[in-house]
Amino acid sequence: QLQASGGGLVQAGGSLRLSCVATERTDSIYVMGWFRQSPGKEREFVAYITMRGSIVDYADSVKGRFTISRDNAKNTLYLQMNSLKPEDTAVYYCAAGRPIYSARGYAPSYRHWGQGTQVTVSS
């Protein structure tokens, strides 16, 4: 199971760090990622990271502002979000699984999901 936390209300330009703790060893989970969903919209890819952190990728909308990382010793996934914008407002979900390379940005490719944490960015 995955447990996400760290969301909150922040002004535009501010920062937040999301955390996602896994109940099993994360070094056995090949890919972990973050997705987000706004009301009336589909769940969209934010970022993913492979088991040892050797491969990361980001949605174009967050490149240069967000950083994904993982600490396998703590079974924890992180998302550092800087220069936040109102359009970043969403419920953020962590996910884990073994998606093939071409499907890592596709939510149904992930088997395990956290409960979501709300991020609200005010203008």
Summary of the structure (lengths in Angstrom):
residues: 123
radius of gyration: 13.2
end to end distance: 34.2
largest distance: 40.2
contacts: 374
relative contact order: 0.31
helix: 10%
strand: 49%
